[in-house]
Amino acid sequence: MKLGQFDRLIELFAPGAGVDDGYTTTPGPMTSQGTRKARYIPAMAREVFENAGREAKLPVVFEVHSDTLTRTMDATWELEYSGTRYKINGVQEIGRQRGLRIDAVAGDNG
C-alpha cells in the first residue's frame, strides 16, 4: 500500500442513534465521522433485476489505511466520494491492520 496511491478523499458516515417513539425504533440520520484519504478502484457497472424492475448500480472499491475509525466501519455505514453517496456492502482487512478494502455501491440506496 503505497502512499501515493491514496489520492482521493472520502467522507465516512455512521448511523445516528435510533429514535424510539414507544412503538418502534427508527434509525437516526447518518452522521459524519470524518474524512480519510483513499485509493479508488472502479468496477464494472451492472444492472440488477429486482422485484420485476431494473435498477442501475455502480459498484466500487476503496482502500484506506487502518486506524481506530476505519476499523469500526461495517455494512450499516455509508461514504461519500466526489458528491456521490455509496452504501457500504462489506469491509475486508488487508494484511495485519495495514489497511481495509471497502466494497461499496452507488445507486438506489433506498
PDB file as gemmi writes it, atoms N, CA and C in Angstrom:
CRYST1    1.000    1.000    1.000  90.00  90.00  90.00 P 1                      
ATOM      1  N   MET A   1       0.844  -1.171   0.000  1.00  0.00           N  
ATOM      2  CA  MET A   1       0.000   0.000   0.000  1.00  0.00           C  
ATOM      3  C   MET A   1       0.893   1.238   0.000  1.00  0.00           C  
ATOM      4  N   LYS A   2       1.105   1.795  -1.174  1.00  0.00           N  
ATOM      5  CA  LYS A   2       1.956   2.963  -1.315  1.00  0.00           C  
ATOM      6  C   LYS A   2       1.151   4.229  -1.069  1.00  0.00           C  
ATOM      7  N   LEU A   3       1.745   5.181  -0.373  1.00  0.00           N  
ATOM      8  CA  LEU A   3       1.041   6.411  -0.010  1.00  0.00           C  
ATOM      9  C   LEU A   3       0.590   7.204  -1.222  1.00  0.00           C  
ATOM     10  N   GLY A   4       1.338   7.202  -2.305  1.00  0.00           N  
ATOM     11  CA  GLY A   4       0.974   7.964  -3.491  1.00  0.00           C  
ATOM     12  C   GLY A   4      -0.323   7.507  -4.136  1.00  0.00           C  
ATOM     13  N   GLN A   5      -0.732   6.273  -3.880  1.00  0.00           N  
ATOM     14  CA  GLN A   5      -1.966   5.752  -4.467  1.00  0.00           C  
ATOM     15  C   GLN A   5      -3.203   6.291  -3.749  1.00  0.00           C  
ATOM     16  N   PHE A   6      -3.044   6.809  -2.554  1.00  0.00           N  
ATOM     17  CA  PHE A   6      -4.167   7.311  -1.773  1.00  0.00           C  
ATOM     18  C   PHE A   6      -4.371   8.790  -2.089  1.00  0.00           C  
ATOM     19  N   ASP A   7      -4.936   9.042  -3.280  1.00  0.00           N  
ATOM     20  CA  ASP A   7      -5.068  10.401  -3.772  1.00  0.00           C  
ATOM     21  C   ASP A   7      -6.514  10.900  -3.800  1.00  0.00           C  
ATOM     22  N   ARG A   8      -7.420  10.172  -3.207  1.00  0.00           N  
ATOM     23  CA  ARG A   8      -8.830  10.576  -3.153  1.00  0.00           C  
ATOM     24  C   ARG A   8      -9.220  10.824  -1.702  1.00  0.00           C  
ATOM     25  N   LEU A   9     -10.244  11.638  -1.500  1.00  0.00           N  
ATOM     26  CA  LEU A   9     -10.719  11.940  -0.160  1.00  0.00           C  
ATOM     27  C   LEU A   9     -12.168  11.460  -0.037  1.00  0.00           C  
ATOM     28  N   ILE A  10     -12.440  10.618   0.967  1.00  0.00           N  
ATOM     29  CA  ILE A  10     -13.796  10.135   1.189  1.00  0.00           C  
ATOM     30  C   ILE A  10     -14.258  10.585   2.570  1.00  0.00           C  
ATOM     31  N   GLU A  11     -15.563  10.785   2.705  1.00  0.00           N  
ATOM     32  CA  GLU A  11     -16.157  11.129   3.994  1.00  0.00           C  
ATOM     33  C   GLU A  11     -16.963   9.931   4.474  1.00  0.00           C  
ATOM     34  N   LEU A  12     -16.780   9.555   5.731  1.00  0.00           N  
ATOM     35  CA  LEU A  12     -17.433   8.379   6.302  1.00  0.00           C  
ATOM     36  C   LEU A  12     -18.629   8.800   7.152  1.00  0.00           C  
ATOM     37  N   PHE A  13     -19.736   8.058   7.011  1.00  0.00           N  
ATOM     38  CA  PHE A  13     -20.962   8.347   7.743  1.00  0.00           C  
ATOM     39  C   PHE A  13     -21.421   7.102   8.497  1.00  0.00           C  
ATOM     40  N   ALA A  14     -21.772   7.276   9.766  1.00  0.00           N  
ATOM     41  CA  ALA A  14     -22.312   6.189  10.584  1.00  0.00           C  
ATOM     42  C   ALA A  14     -23.752   6.504  10.916  1.00  0.00           C  
ATOM     43  N   PRO A  15     -24.580   5.465  11.142  1.00  0.00           N  
ATOM     44  CA  PRO A  15     -25.967   5.725  11.513  1.00  0.00           C  
ATOM     45  C   PRO A  15     -26.028   6.378  12.892  1.00  0.00           C  
ATOM     46  N   GLY A  16     -26.917   7.362  13.018  1.00  0.00           N  
ATOM     47  CA  GLY A  16     -27.105   8.038  14.296  1.00  0.00           C  
ATOM     48  C   GLY A  16     -27.921   7.187  15.243  1.00  0.00           C  
ATOM     49  N   ALA A  17     -28.056   7.656  16.457  1.00  0.00           N  
ATOM     50  CA  ALA A  17     -28.831   6.933  17.461  1.00  0.00           C  
ATOM     51  C   ALA A  17     -30.282   6.814  17.014  1.00  0.00           C  
ATOM     52  N   GLY A  18     -30.870   5.643  17.233  1.00  0.00           N  
ATOM     53  CA  GLY A  18     -32.255   5.408  16.849  1.00  0.00           C  
ATOM     54  C   GLY A  18     -33.221   6.212  17.704  1.00  0.00           C  
ATOM     55  N   VAL A  19     -34.391   6.476  17.142  1.00  0.00           N  
ATOM     56  CA  VAL A  19     -35.424   7.230  17.839  1.00  0.00           C  
ATOM     57  C   VAL A  19     -36.547   6.263  18.203  1.00  0.00           C  
ATOM     58  N   ASP A  20     -36.830   6.139  19.487  1.00  0.00           N  
ATOM     59  CA  ASP A  20     -37.873   5.224  19.973  1.00  0.00           C  
ATOM     60  C   ASP A  20     -39.123   6.032  20.285  1.00  0.00           C  
ATOM     61  N   ASP A  21     -40.211   5.779  19.548  1.00  0.00           N  
ATOM     62  CA  ASP A  21     -41.457   6.513  19.778  1.00  0.00           C  
ATOM     63  C   ASP A  21     -42.431   5.730  20.649  1.00  0.00           C  
ATOM     64  N   GLY A  22     -41.983   4.651  21.259  1.00  0.00           N  
ATOM     65  CA  GLY A  22     -42.836   3.841  22.111  1.00  0.00           C  
ATOM     66  C   GLY A  22     -43.399   2.626  21.395  1.00  0.00           C  
ATOM     67  N   TYR A  23     -43.450   2.670  20.084  1.00  0.00           N  
ATOM     68  CA  TYR A  23     -43.960   1.550  19.299  1.00  0.00           C  
ATOM     69  C   TYR A  23     -42.846   0.862  18.531  1.00  0.00           C  
ATOM     70  N   THR A  24     -41.999   1.659  17.951  1.00  0.00           N  
ATOM     71  CA  THR A  24     -40.918   1.124  17.125  1.00  0.00           C  
ATOM     72  C   THR A  24     -39.710   2.053  17.209  1.00  0.00           C  
ATOM     73  N   THR A  25     -38.564   1.526  16.868  1.00  0.00           N  
ATOM     74  CA  THR A  25     -37.349   2.335  16.835  1.00  0.00           C  
ATOM     75  C   THR A  25     -36.974   2.577  15.388  1.00  0.00           C  
ATOM     76  N   THR A  26     -36.887   3.846  15.018  1.00  0.00           N  
ATOM     77  CA  THR A  26     -36.486   4.196  13.660  1.00  0.00           C  
ATOM     78  C   THR A  26     -35.026   4.630  13.685  1.00  0.00           C  
ATOM     79  N   PRO A  27     -34.255   4.261  12.666  1.00  0.00           N  
ATOM     80  CA  PRO A  27     -32.843   4.640  12.648  1.00  0.00           C  
ATOM     81  C   PRO A  27     -32.681   6.152  12.601  1.00  0.00           C  
ATOM     82  N   GLY A  28     -31.655   6.639  13.262  1.00  0.00           N  
ATOM     83  CA  GLY A  28     -31.359   8.067  13.233  1.00  0.00           C  
ATOM     84  C   GLY A  28     -30.692   8.445  11.924  1.00  0.00           C  
ATOM     85  N   PRO A  29     -30.522   9.733  11.696  1.00  0.00           N  
ATOM     86  CA  PRO A  29     -29.864  10.181  10.457  1.00  0.00           C  
ATOM     87  C   PRO A  29     -28.387   9.816  10.454  1.00  0.00           C  
ATOM     88  N   MET A  30     -27.836   9.682   9.267  1.00  0.00           N  
ATOM     89  CA  MET A  30     -26.413   9.387   9.119  1.00  0.00           C  
ATOM     90  C   MET A  30     -25.614  10.612   9.555  1.00  0.00           C  
ATOM     91  N   THR A  31     -24.582  10.382  10.356  1.00  0.00           N  
ATOM     92  CA  THR A  31     -23.758  11.482  10.846  1.00  0.00           C  
ATOM     93  C   THR A  31     -22.318  11.289  10.380  1.00  0.00           C  
ATOM     94  N   SER A  32     -21.681  12.381  10.018  1.00  0.00           N  
ATOM     95  CA  SER A  32     -20.302  12.338   9.536  1.00  0.00           C  
ATOM     96  C   SER A  32     -19.364  11.957  10.676  1.00  0.00           C  
ATOM     97  N   GLN A  33     -18.456  11.033  10.383  1.00  0.00           N  
ATOM     98  CA  GLN A  33     -17.485  10.587  11.369  1.00  0.00           C  
ATOM     99  C   GLN A  33     -16.078  11.088  11.064  1.00  0.00           C  
ATOM    100  N   GLY A  34     -15.882  11.578   9.849  1.00  0.00           N  
ATOM    101  CA  GLY A  34     -14.573  12.098   9.477  1.00  0.00           C  
ATOM    102  C   GLY A  34     -14.240  11.795   8.031  1.00  0.00           C  
ATOM    103  N   THR A  35     -13.109  12.276   7.588  1.00  0.00           N  
ATOM    104  CA  THR A  35     -12.647  12.033   6.227  1.00  0.00           C  
ATOM    105  C   THR A  35     -11.333  11.253   6.276  1.00  0.00           C  
ATOM    106  N   ARG A  36     -11.095  10.511   5.213  1.00  0.00           N  
ATOM    107  CA  ARG A  36      -9.870   9.729   5.097  1.00  0.00           C  
ATOM    108  C   ARG A  36      -9.388   9.763   3.649  1.00  0.00           C  
ATOM    109  N   LYS A  37      -8.078   9.685   3.467  1.00  0.00           N  
ATOM    110  CA  LYS A  37      -7.514   9.526   2.127  1.00  0.00           C  
ATOM    111  C   LYS A  37      -7.722   8.079   1.712  1.00  0.00           C  
ATOM    112  N   ALA A  38      -8.054   7.889   0.440  1.00  0.00           N  
ATOM    113  CA  ALA A  38      -8.382   6.547  -0.035  1.00  0.00           C  
ATOM    114  C   ALA A  38      -7.843   6.325  -1.436  1.00  0.00           C  
ATOM    115  N   ARG A  39      -7.732   5.074  -1.774  1.00  0.00           N  
ATOM    116  CA  ARG A  39      -7.416   4.645  -3.136  1.00  0.00           C  
ATOM    117  C   ARG A  39      -8.728   4.211  -3.764  1.00  0.00           C  
ATOM    118  N   TYR A  40      -9.025   4.718  -4.963  1.00  0.00           N  
ATOM    119  CA  TYR A  40     -10.286   4.443  -5.663  1.00  0.00           C  
ATOM    120  C   TYR A  40     -10.052   3.390  -6.728  1.00  0.00           C  
ATOM    121  N   ILE A  41     -10.846   2.316  -6.694  1.00  0.00           N  
ATOM    122  CA  ILE A  41     -10.745   1.246  -7.677  1.00  0.00           C  
ATOM    123  C   ILE A  41     -12.125   1.070  -8.308  1.00  0.00           C  
ATOM    124  N   PRO A  42     -12.353   1.615  -9.508  1.00  0.00           N  
ATOM    125  CA  PRO A  42     -13.672   1.475 -10.125  1.00  0.00           C  
ATOM    126  C   PRO A  42     -13.922   0.041 -10.565  1.00  0.00           C  
ATOM    127  N   ALA A  43     -15.183  -0.340 -10.547  1.00  0.00           N  
ATOM    128  CA  ALA A  43     -15.580  -1.675 -11.003  1.00  0.00           C  
ATOM    129  C   ALA A  43     -16.504  -1.513 -12.199  1.00  0.00           C  
ATOM    130  N   MET A  44     -16.804  -2.623 -12.846  1.00  0.00           N  
ATOM    131  CA  MET A  44     -17.695  -2.591 -13.998  1.00  0.00           C  
ATOM    132  C   MET A  44     -19.128  -2.333 -13.537  1.00  0.00           C  
ATOM    133  N   ALA A  45     -19.824  -1.431 -14.220  1.00  0.00           N  
ATOM    134  CA  ALA A  45     -21.230  -1.165 -13.891  1.00  0.00           C  
ATOM    135  C   ALA A  45     -22.071  -2.369 -14.274  1.00  0.00           C  
ATOM    136  N   ARG A  46     -23.142  -2.594 -13.511  1.00  0.00           N  
ATOM    137  CA  ARG A  46     -24.029  -3.706 -13.832  1.00  0.00           C  
ATOM    138  C   ARG A  46     -25.455  -3.285 -13.524  1.00  0.00           C  
ATOM    139  N   GLU A  47     -26.363  -3.952 -14.134  1.00  0.00           N  
ATOM    140  CA  GLU A  47     -27.773  -3.704 -13.854  1.00  0.00           C  
ATOM    141  C   GLU A  47     -28.315  -4.874 -13.081  1.00  0.00           C  
ATOM    142  N   VAL A  48     -29.054  -4.574 -12.045  1.00  0.00           N  
ATOM    143  CA  VAL A  48     -29.599  -5.595 -11.180  1.00  0.00           C  
ATOM    144  C   VAL A  48     -31.100  -5.640 -11.388  1.00  0.00           C  
ATOM    145  N   PHE A  49     -31.615  -6.844 -11.644  1.00  0.00           N  
ATOM    146  CA  PHE A  49     -33.054  -7.015 -11.779  1.00  0.00           C  
ATOM    147  C   PHE A  49     -33.608  -7.385 -10.416  1.00  0.00           C  
ATOM    148  N   GLU A  50     -34.533  -6.572  -9.941  1.00  0.00           N  
ATOM    149  CA  GLU A  50     -35.038  -6.767  -8.597  1.00  0.00           C  
ATOM    150  C   GLU A  50     -36.522  -6.415  -8.580  1.00  0.00           C  
ATOM    151  N   ASN A  51     -37.346  -7.335  -8.101  1.00  0.00           N  
ATOM    152  CA  ASN A  51     -38.795  -7.119  -7.995  1.00  0.00           C  
ATOM    153  C   ASN A  51     -39.388  -6.661  -9.314  1.00  0.00           C  
ATOM    154  N   ALA A  52     -39.041  -7.327 -10.385  1.00  0.00           N  
ATOM    155  CA  ALA A  52     -39.548  -7.049 -11.732  1.00  0.00           C  
ATOM    156  C   ALA A  52     -39.202  -5.645 -12.199  1.00  0.00           C  
ATOM    157  N   GLY A  53     -38.196  -5.030 -11.619  1.00  0.00           N  
ATOM    158  CA  GLY A  53     -37.762  -3.704 -12.044  1.00  0.00           C  
ATOM    159  C   GLY A  53     -36.283  -3.721 -12.348  1.00  0.00           C  
ATOM    160  N   ARG A  54     -35.817  -2.709 -12.979  1.00  0.00           N  
ATOM    161  CA  ARG A  54     -34.404  -2.612 -13.320  1.00  0.00           C  
ATOM    162  C   ARG A  54     -33.803  -1.483 -12.487  1.00  0.00           C  
ATOM    163  N   GLU A  55     -32.658  -1.754 -11.938  1.00  0.00           N  
ATOM    164  CA  GLU A  55     -32.023  -0.784 -11.057  1.00  0.00           C  
ATOM    165  C   GLU A  55     -30.548  -0.703 -11.429  1.00  0.00           C  
ATOM    166  N   ALA A  56     -30.083   0.477 -11.781  1.00  0.00           N  
ATOM    167  CA  ALA A  56     -28.678   0.655 -12.135  1.00  0.00           C  
ATOM    168  C   ALA A  56     -27.854   0.813 -10.861  1.00  0.00           C  
ATOM    169  N   LYS A  57     -26.767   0.071 -10.784  1.00  0.00           N  
ATOM    170  CA  LYS A  57     -25.879   0.136  -9.621  1.00  0.00           C  
ATOM    171  C   LYS A  57     -24.460   0.369 -10.110  1.00  0.00           C  
ATOM    172  N   LEU A  58     -23.691   1.089  -9.327  1.00  0.00           N  
ATOM    173  CA  LEU A  58     -22.304   1.346  -9.664  1.00  0.00           C  
ATOM    174  C   LEU A  58     -21.429   0.843  -8.516  1.00  0.00           C  
ATOM    175  N   PRO A  59     -20.872  -0.382  -8.637  1.00  0.00           N  
ATOM    176  CA  PRO A  59     -20.016  -0.901  -7.568  1.00  0.00           C  
ATOM    177  C   PRO A  59     -18.615  -0.299  -7.662  1.00  0.00           C  
ATOM    178  N   VAL A  60     -18.023  -0.025  -6.511  1.00  0.00           N  
ATOM    179  CA  VAL A  60     -16.659   0.488  -6.445  1.00  0.00           C  
ATOM    180  C   VAL A  60     -15.951  -0.142  -5.250  1.00  0.00           C  
ATOM    181  N   VAL A  61     -14.645  -0.017  -5.241  1.00  0.00           N  
ATOM    182  CA  VAL A  61     -13.838  -0.470  -4.112  1.00  0.00           C  
ATOM    183  C   VAL A  61     -12.938   0.691  -3.708  1.00  0.00           C  
ATOM    184  N   PHE A  62     -12.891   0.949  -2.424  1.00  0.00           N  
ATOM    185  CA  PHE A  62     -11.967   1.941  -1.874  1.00  0.00           C  
ATOM    186  C   PHE A  62     -11.033   1.208  -0.921  1.00  0.00           C  
ATOM    187  N   GLU A  63      -9.781   1.631  -0.891  1.00  0.00           N  
ATOM    188  CA  GLU A  63      -8.841   1.108   0.088  1.00  0.00           C  
ATOM    189  C   GLU A  63      -8.382   2.271   0.953  1.00  0.00           C  
ATOM    190  N   VAL A  64      -8.383   2.055   2.271  1.00  0.00           N  
ATOM    191  CA  VAL A  64      -7.966   3.075   3.229  1.00  0.00           C  
ATOM    192  C   VAL A  64      -6.974   2.452   4.203  1.00  0.00           C  
ATOM    193  N   HIS A  65      -6.210   3.296   4.868  1.00  0.00           N  
ATOM    194  CA  HIS A  65      -5.317   2.821   5.913  1.00  0.00           C  
ATOM    195  C   HIS A  65      -6.142   2.465   7.147  1.00  0.00           C  
ATOM    196  N   SER A  66      -5.704   1.474   7.870  1.00  0.00           N  
ATOM    197  CA  SER A  66      -6.394   1.025   9.078  1.00  0.00           C  
ATOM    198  C   SER A  66      -6.082   1.967  10.235  1.00  0.00           C  
ATOM    199  N   ASP A  67      -7.132   2.465  10.902  1.00  0.00           N  
ATOM    200  CA  ASP A  67      -6.966   3.263  12.111  1.00  0.00           C  
ATOM    201  C   ASP A  67      -8.182   3.022  13.011  1.00  0.00           C  
ATOM    202  N   THR A  68      -8.260   3.727  14.106  1.00  0.00           N  
ATOM    203  CA  THR A  68      -9.338   3.461  15.065  1.00  0.00           C  
ATOM    204  C   THR A  68     -10.717   3.737  14.476  1.00  0.00           C  
ATOM    205  N   LEU A  69     -10.847   4.705  13.575  1.00  0.00           N  
ATOM    206  CA  LEU A  69     -12.153   4.981  12.961  1.00  0.00           C  
ATOM    207  C   LEU A  69     -12.487   3.953  11.892  1.00  0.00           C  
ATOM    208  N   THR A  70     -11.565   3.698  10.981  1.00  0.00           N  
ATOM    209  CA  THR A  70     -11.888   2.810   9.865  1.00  0.00           C  
ATOM    210  C   THR A  70     -12.124   1.370  10.319  1.00  0.00           C  
ATOM    211  N   ARG A  71     -11.526   0.958  11.430  1.00  0.00           N  
ATOM    212  CA  ARG A  71     -11.758  -0.403  11.930  1.00  0.00           C  
ATOM    213  C   ARG A  71     -13.160  -0.579  12.516  1.00  0.00           C  
ATOM    214  N   THR A  72     -13.884   0.514  12.768  1.00  0.00           N  
ATOM    215  CA  THR A  72     -15.244   0.401  13.309  1.00  0.00           C  
ATOM    216  C   THR A  72     -16.305   0.355  12.212  1.00  0.00           C  
ATOM    217  N   MET A  73     -15.920   0.536  10.949  1.00  0.00           N  
ATOM    218  CA  MET A  73     -16.893   0.534   9.850  1.00  0.00           C  
ATOM    219  C   MET A  73     -17.525  -0.837   9.672  1.00  0.00           C  
ATOM    220  N   ASP A  74     -18.803  -0.838   9.266  1.00  0.00           N  
ATOM    221  CA  ASP A  74     -19.481  -2.079   8.894  1.00  0.00           C  
ATOM    222  C   ASP A  74     -20.513  -1.761   7.811  1.00  0.00           C  
ATOM    223  N   ALA A  75     -21.363  -2.712   7.502  1.00  0.00           N  
ATOM    224  CA  ALA A  75     -22.309  -2.568   6.387  1.00  0.00           C  
ATOM    225  C   ALA A  75     -23.441  -1.581   6.676  1.00  0.00           C  
ATOM    226  N   THR A  76     -23.532  -1.040   7.870  1.00  0.00           N  
ATOM    227  CA  THR A  76     -24.559  -0.026   8.151  1.00  0.00           C  
ATOM    228  C   THR A  76     -24.058   1.372   7.816  1.00  0.00           C  
ATOM    229  N   TRP A  77     -22.783   1.505   7.525  1.00  0.00           N  
ATOM    230  CA  TRP A  77     -22.181   2.805   7.232  1.00  0.00           C  
ATOM    231  C   TRP A  77     -22.352   3.167   5.764  1.00  0.00           C  
ATOM    232  N   GLU A  78     -22.110   4.437   5.462  1.00  0.00           N  
ATOM    233  CA  GLU A  78     -22.087   4.948   4.095  1.00  0.00           C  
ATOM    234  C   GLU A  78     -20.844   5.811   3.946  1.00  0.00           C  
ATOM    235  N   LEU A  79     -20.484   6.085   2.699  1.00  0.00           N  
ATOM    236  CA  LEU A  79     -19.386   7.015   2.447  1.00  0.00           C  
ATOM    237  C   LEU A  79     -19.757   7.902   1.279  1.00  0.00           C  
ATOM    238  N   GLU A  80     -19.103   9.035   1.205  1.00  0.00           N  
ATOM    239  CA  GLU A  80     -19.343   9.972   0.120  1.00  0.00           C  
ATOM    240  C   GLU A  80     -18.020  10.280  -0.562  1.00  0.00           C  
ATOM    241  N   TYR A  81     -18.056  10.191  -1.884  1.00  0.00           N  
ATOM    242  CA  TYR A  81     -16.880  10.497  -2.688  1.00  0.00           C  
ATOM    243  C   TYR A  81     -17.323  11.281  -3.910  1.00  0.00           C  
ATOM    244  N   SER A  82     -16.716  12.400  -4.133  1.00  0.00           N  
ATOM    245  CA  SER A  82     -16.968  13.225  -5.312  1.00  0.00           C  
ATOM    246  C   SER A  82     -18.460  13.532  -5.493  1.00  0.00           C  
ATOM    247  N   GLY A  83     -19.148  13.822  -4.393  1.00  0.00           N  
ATOM    248  CA  GLY A  83     -20.556  14.198  -4.439  1.00  0.00           C  
ATOM    249  C   GLY A  83     -21.532  13.045  -4.558  1.00  0.00           C  
ATOM    250  N   THR A  84     -21.054  11.812  -4.576  1.00  0.00           N  
ATOM    251  CA  THR A  84     -21.912  10.639  -4.689  1.00  0.00           C  
ATOM    252  C   THR A  84     -21.878   9.857  -3.383  1.00  0.00           C  
ATOM    253  N   ARG A  85     -23.054   9.456  -2.907  1.00  0.00           N  
ATOM    254  CA  ARG A  85     -23.154   8.672  -1.670  1.00  0.00           C  
ATOM    255  C   ARG A  85     -23.139   7.192  -2.027  1.00  0.00           C  
ATOM    256  N   TYR A  86     -22.319   6.430  -1.321  1.00  0.00           N  
ATOM    257  CA  TYR A  86     -22.170   4.989  -1.533  1.00  0.00           C  
ATOM    258  C   TYR A  86     -22.580   4.246  -0.271  1.00  0.00           C  
ATOM    259  N   LYS A  87     -23.304   3.172  -0.441  1.00  0.00           N  
ATOM    260  CA  LYS A  87     -23.671   2.297   0.671  1.00  0.00           C  
ATOM    261  C   LYS A  87     -22.594   1.218   0.777  1.00  0.00           C  
ATOM    262  N   ILE A  88     -22.088   1.005   1.987  1.00  0.00           N  
ATOM    263  CA  ILE A  88     -21.016   0.026   2.188  1.00  0.00           C  
ATOM    264  C   ILE A  88     -21.616  -1.374   2.253  1.00  0.00           C  
ATOM    265  N   ASN A  89     -21.110  -2.268   1.408  1.00  0.00           N  
ATOM    266  CA  ASN A  89     -21.571  -3.663   1.408  1.00  0.00           C  
ATOM    267  C   ASN A  89     -20.715  -4.543   2.302  1.00  0.00           C  
ATOM    268  N   GLY A  90     -19.434  -4.224   2.418  1.00  0.00           N  
ATOM    269  CA  GLY A  90     -18.548  -5.038   3.231  1.00  0.00           C  
ATOM    270  C   GLY A  90     -17.191  -4.390   3.384  1.00  0.00           C  
ATOM    271  N   VAL A  91     -16.488  -4.794   4.447  1.00  0.00           N  
ATOM    272  CA  VAL A  91     -15.153  -4.276   4.741  1.00  0.00           C  
ATOM    273  C   VAL A  91     -14.247  -5.474   5.000  1.00  0.00           C  
ATOM    274  N   GLN A  92     -13.113  -5.520   4.302  1.00  0.00           N  
ATOM    275  CA  GLN A  92     -12.160  -6.616   4.460  1.00  0.00           C  
ATOM    276  C   GLN A  92     -10.809  -6.057   4.871  1.00  0.00           C  
ATOM    277  N   GLU A  93     -10.133  -6.772   5.741  1.00  0.00           N  
ATOM    278  CA  GLU A  93      -8.816  -6.357   6.199  1.00  0.00           C  
ATOM    279  C   GLU A  93      -7.756  -6.713   5.149  1.00  0.00           C  
ATOM    280  N   ILE A  94      -6.796  -5.811   4.954  1.00  0.00           N  
ATOM    281  CA  ILE A  94      -5.660  -6.038   4.074  1.00  0.00           C  
ATOM    282  C   ILE A  94      -4.438  -6.181   4.970  1.00  0.00           C  
ATOM    283  N   GLY A  95      -3.828  -7.336   4.979  1.00  0.00           N  
ATOM    284  CA  GLY A  95      -2.681  -7.548   5.845  1.00  0.00           C  
ATOM    285  C   GLY A  95      -3.099  -7.522   7.309  1.00  0.00           C  
ATOM    286  N   ARG A  96      -2.136  -7.334   8.168  1.00  0.00           N  
ATOM    287  CA  ARG A  96      -2.422  -7.263   9.608  1.00  0.00           C  
ATOM    288  C   ARG A  96      -2.581  -5.807  10.013  1.00  0.00           C  
ATOM    289  N   GLN A  97      -3.792  -5.321   9.935  1.00  0.00           N  
ATOM    290  CA  GLN A  97      -4.165  -3.950  10.271  1.00  0.00           C  
ATOM    291  C   GLN A  97      -3.375  -2.916   9.476  1.00  0.00           C  
ATOM    292  N   ARG A  98      -2.983  -3.276   8.241  1.00  0.00           N  
ATOM    293  CA  ARG A  98      -2.317  -2.315   7.361  1.00  0.00           C  
ATOM    294  C   ARG A  98      -3.341  -1.436   6.679  1.00  0.00           C  
ATOM    295  N   GLY A  99      -4.415  -2.061   6.226  1.00  0.00           N  
ATOM    296  CA  GLY A  99      -5.427  -1.311   5.501  1.00  0.00           C  
ATOM    297  C   GLY A  99      -6.734  -2.068   5.457  1.00  0.00           C  
ATOM    298  N   LEU A 100      -7.732  -1.416   4.868  1.00  0.00           N  
ATOM    299  CA  LEU A 100      -9.058  -2.018   4.723  1.00  0.00           C  
ATOM    300  C   LEU A 100      -9.546  -1.812   3.305  1.00  0.00           C  
ATOM    301  N   ARG A 101     -10.199  -2.823   2.764  1.00  0.00           N  
ATOM    302  CA  ARG A 101     -10.827  -2.751   1.444  1.00  0.00           C  
ATOM    303  C   ARG A 101     -12.328  -2.608   1.668  1.00  0.00           C  
ATOM    304  N   ILE A 102     -12.895  -1.529   1.150  1.00  0.00           N  
ATOM    305  CA  ILE A 102     -14.313  -1.229   1.338  1.00  0.00           C  
ATOM    306  C   ILE A 102     -15.047  -1.497   0.037  1.00  0.00           C  
ATOM    307  N   ASP A 103     -15.967  -2.458   0.035  1.00  0.00           N  
ATOM    308  CA  ASP A 103     -16.829  -2.716  -1.114  1.00  0.00           C  
ATOM    309  C   ASP A 103     -18.074  -1.871  -0.935  1.00  0.00           C  
ATOM    310  N   ALA A 104     -18.352  -1.026  -1.928  1.00  0.00           N  
ATOM    311  CA  ALA A 104     -19.487  -0.113  -1.825  1.00  0.00           C  
ATOM    312  C   ALA A 104     -20.232  -0.058  -3.151  1.00  0.00           C  
ATOM    313  N   VAL A 105     -21.449   0.461  -3.094  1.00  0.00           N  
ATOM    314  CA  VAL A 105     -22.268   0.562  -4.296  1.00  0.00           C  
ATOM    315  C   VAL A 105     -23.041   1.879  -4.264  1.00  0.00           C  
ATOM    316  N   ALA A 106     -23.053   2.553  -5.410  1.00  0.00           N  
ATOM    317  CA  ALA A 106     -23.857   3.758  -5.568  1.00  0.00           C  
ATOM    318  C   ALA A 106     -25.072   3.394  -6.389  1.00  0.00           C  
ATOM    319  N   GLY A 107     -26.110   4.115  -6.227  1.00  0.00           N  
ATOM    320  CA  GLY A 107     -27.342   3.844  -6.958  1.00  0.00           C  
ATOM    321  C   GLY A 107     -28.513   4.091  -6.050  1.00  0.00           C  
ATOM    322  N   ASP A 108     -29.551   3.317  -6.211  1.00  0.00           N  
ATOM    323  CA  ASP A 108     -30.729   3.439  -5.373  1.00  0.00           C  
ATOM    324  C   ASP A 108     -30.426   2.845  -4.009  1.00  0.00           C  
ATOM    325  N   ASN A 109     -30.123   3.690  -3.043  1.00  0.00           N  
ATOM    326  CA  ASN A 109     -29.769   3.225  -1.708  1.00  0.00           C  
ATOM    327  C   ASN A 109     -30.977   3.036  -0.817  1.00  0.00           C  
ATOM    328  N   GLY A 110     -32.151   3.151  -1.371  1.00  0.00           N  
ATOM    329  CA  GLY A 110     -33.354   3.042  -0.554  1.00  0.00           C  
ATOM    330  C   GLY A 110     -33.812   1.655  -0.351  1.00  0.00           C  
TER     331      GLY A 110                                                      
END                                                                             
